[in-house]
């Protein structure tokens, strides 16, 4: 199973989108599983259940800061995520704002993981 699908499996195991992305990279960071779960705990349902920034993107950007920090990297990932998913706003992505689902949570998690893997 590739890392993106592993993240989706974490999502289906009860973790939020941020935690799912973080846990998929457990082998790449010097943090424990419990630390990663705690780090992502407040980023579910759009940054703390406010239907704001997608948790999958938040998780990927946290990892980006740990694994691939560079000037402009976060904006680049943000813009690519928006292009792939149609928005970075959880409420818009899930259709709670606007009435139309733009991207499923599973696909947001996949895109976030793949963007981090491809980050150049």
Secondary structure, 3 states (H helix, E strand, C coil): CCHHHHHHHHHHCCCCHHHHHHHHCHHHCCCCHHHHHHHHHHHCCCCCCCCCECHHHHHHHHHHHHHCCCCCHHHHHHHHHHHHHCCCEHHHHCCCCCCCCCCCHHHHHHHHHHHHHHCC
